[in-house]
Amino acid sequence: MKEELLKVVESELFYGIDDGVMPVNETSDSITKIPTFTGNIDPRVIHINNGRKWHEPLDIDIHGFELVPHKTDMVDFLDIKELKEKYYKELKTLVKQHVGASEIHIFDHTLRTGDDEKRKKKLLREPVKRVHNDYTEWSGPQRVRDLFPKEAEKLISRRFSIIQVWRPIQKTLDKDPLALCDARSVEKSDLIIAERRYPDRVGQTYQIKYNKNHEWFYFP
């Protein structure tokens, strides 16, 4: 029984509702200010598989994500100077070796914690509880144009990917682990375009509608 409990857990996920009104997520340059969100949510208790015990290898080209072993020389992930000078280099090497990319551009990072006291003290961001995808078919290429205006058309004229690399920055993650959905189980009709407003630009993400076929994973 204990073995079975380790293979699957239950958790509440917050799906979106397509009611004809575009959801809006308004963010801020200030980490101390929690982003605001307008849009209705659909809470669902979902079975989430332990990806470490899954019966087949999880592959980024098939499932949209995978678990990759990586040893870091980082001492303090909260030291932004060390993070950019050391960890960015490590990730460039890791991603290049793993997916065979010809070019890699790191343009952002986010540190999150579910501990409110630590979040306020260290100026970290809160976990995102809503089911979402960070880019749409429009905002993915547009982000490349925003970041690399001179090179953008050349870059997006060939295959490109926006790859997110996640890791726990403490030894044991006891709360709010990252959950990932098998891309093959998501239908195009599940996607709800949401506006994401920044102080200097407007982007898009997808909120996700509930679908009983969604296959969820986490990595304890």
C-alpha positions in Angstrom: 0.0 0.0 0.0 2.8 2.4 0.9 4.4 1.6 -2.5 1.2 2.5 -4.3 0.8 5.8 -2.4 4.3 6.8 -3.6 3.2 6.2 -7.2 0.2 8.4 -7.3 -1.0 11.3 -5.1 -4.1 13.5 -5.1 -4.0 17.3 -5.3 -6.3 20.1 -6.1 -5.5 21.9 -9.3 -7.1 25.2 -10.4 -8.3 24.9 -14.0 -9.7 27.8 -16.1 -13.2 28.3 -17.4 -13.9 29.4 -20.9 -16.8 31.8 -20.3 -16.1 34.0 -23.3 -14.3 36.6 -21.3 -10.5 36.7 -21.7 -8.7 36.1 -18.4 -6.2 38.8 -17.4 -3.1 38.4 -15.3 -1.5 41.7 -14.3 2.0 41.5 -13.0 4.4 44.1 -11.5 8.1 44.9 -11.4 7.9 44.7 -7.6 8.3 41.2 -6.3 6.6 42.2 -3.0 3.4 42.9 -4.9 1.4 39.7 -5.7 0.1 39.6 -9.3 -3.7 40.1 -9.8 -5.8 37.7 -11.9 -9.3 38.1 -13.3 -11.0 35.0 -14.6 -13.1 32.2 -13.2 -11.4 29.0 -11.9 -12.5 25.4 -11.8 -10.9 23.5 -8.8 -10.5 19.8 -9.5 -8.9 17.0 -7.4 -6.5 15.3 -9.7 -4.4 12.1 -9.6 -0.8 13.0 -10.1 1.7 10.4 -11.0 5.2 10.1 -9.5 7.4 10.6 -12.5 10.3 8.8 -10.9 8.2 5.6 -10.8 6.6 5.9 -14.2 6.6 2.8 -16.4 8.3 4.4 -19.3 11.0 7.1 -19.8 9.5 10.6 -20.0 10.9 12.5 -23.0 10.8 16.2 -23.8 10.1 15.6 -27.5 7.2 13.2 -26.6 5.7 14.3 -23.3 6.9 17.9 -23.3 9.2 17.5 -20.3 11.6 15.0 -18.7 13.8 14.6 -15.6 17.5 15.1 -16.2 20.2 14.5 -13.6 22.5 17.5 -13.1 25.1 18.3 -10.5 25.5 22.0 -9.9 28.4 23.9 -8.3 26.0 26.6 -7.0 26.5 27.6 -3.4 23.6 30.1 -2.9 20.8 30.3 -5.5 19.6 33.5 -3.8 22.9 35.2 -4.7 21.8 36.7 -8.0 25.4 37.5 -9.1 26.4 33.9 -8.6 23.2 32.7 -10.2 23.8 34.6 -13.4 27.6 34.1 -13.6 27.7 30.4 -12.7 24.3 28.8 -13.1 23.5 30.4 -16.4 26.7 28.9 -17.8 25.8 25.5 -16.4 22.4 25.5 -17.9 23.7 26.6 -21.3 25.9 23.5 -21.3 23.2 21.2 -20.0 20.6 22.3 -22.5 23.0 22.3 -25.4 24.2 18.8 -24.7 20.7 17.5 -24.0 18.7 18.8 -27.0 21.5 19.6 -29.4 20.6 23.3 -29.8 22.9 25.4 -32.0 22.3 28.6 -30.1 21.1 29.2 -26.5 19.9 32.5 -25.0 19.0 32.7 -21.3 16.7 35.6 -20.8 15.0 35.2 -17.4 14.8 33.3 -14.1 12.3 33.1 -11.3 12.8 31.9 -7.7 9.6 30.7 -6.0 8.6 29.6 -2.5 5.3 28.7 -0.7 6.7 30.0 2.6 5.2 33.5 2.9 7.7 34.6 5.5 10.7 33.5 3.4 9.1 35.0 0.3 8.8 38.4 1.8 12.2 38.3 3.5 14.1 37.1 0.4 11.9 38.9 -2.2 10.9 35.7 -3.9 7.8 34.9 -5.9 4.8 32.7 -4.9 3.9 29.4 -6.5 1.4 29.7 -9.3 -1.6 27.5 -8.5 -3.6 27.9 -11.7 -3.1 25.4 -14.6 -1.4 27.2 -17.4 1.1 27.3 -20.2 3.5 30.2 -20.3 3.3 30.9 -24.0 0.8 30.9 -26.8 1.3 30.4 -30.6 1.5 34.2 -30.8 3.4 35.1 -27.6 6.3 32.6 -28.2 7.6 34.2 -31.4 6.7 37.6 -30.0 8.9 37.1 -27.0 11.8 36.4 -29.3 11.0 39.7 -31.1 10.9 41.5 -27.8 14.2 40.2 -26.6 16.2 40.0 -29.8 14.8 42.6 -32.2 17.7 42.6 -34.6 18.0 38.8 -34.9 14.4 37.9 -34.3 13.2 37.1 -37.9 16.3 35.0 -38.5 15.8 33.1 -35.2 12.1 32.4 -35.7 12.5 31.4 -39.4 13.8 28.1 -38.2 12.8 25.7 -35.3 13.2 27.2 -31.9 12.0 26.2 -28.4 11.5 28.1 -25.2 12.8 25.6 -22.6 12.2 26.0 -18.9 14.6 24.3 -16.5 13.3 23.8 -13.0 15.0 22.4 -9.9 14.4 22.6 -6.1 16.9 24.9 -4.5 16.6 23.2 -1.1 17.3 19.6 -0.4 13.7 18.5 0.2 10.7 20.1 -1.4 7.8 19.6 1.1 5.2 21.9 -0.3 3.9 23.1 -3.7 6.0 20.9 -6.1 5.9 21.6 -9.8 3.3 19.5 -11.6 3.5 18.9 -15.3 0.9 17.6 -17.8 1.7 15.1 -20.6 1.5 17.3 -23.8 -0.2 14.5 -25.7 -3.1 14.5 -23.3 -3.9 18.2 -23.9 -6.3 19.1 -26.7 -6.2 22.4 -28.6 -9.8 23.0 -27.4 -8.5 22.9 -23.8 -6.5 26.1 -24.3 -7.9 29.5 -23.2 -5.9 32.6 -24.3 -5.2 34.8 -21.4 -3.7 38.3 -21.4 -0.6 38.9 -19.3 0.1 42.5 -18.6 3.5 43.8 -17.6 4.5 47.4 -16.9 6.2 47.7 -20.3 4.4 45.2 -22.5 1.4 42.9 -23.0 1.9 39.2 -23.5 -0.2 36.0 -23.6 -0.4 32.7 -21.8 -2.8 29.8 -22.0 -5.2 29.0 -19.1 -6.2 25.3 -19.4 -9.7 23.9 -19.2 -10.3 20.6 -17.4 -10.1 17.5 -19.4 -10.5 14.1 -17.8 -7.8 12.7 -20.1 -5.0 15.0 -18.8 -2.1 12.9 -17.5 -0.2 14.7 -14.6 3.2 14.1 -13.1 5.4 15.4 -10.4 8.9 14.5 -9.2 9.3 14.1 -5.4 
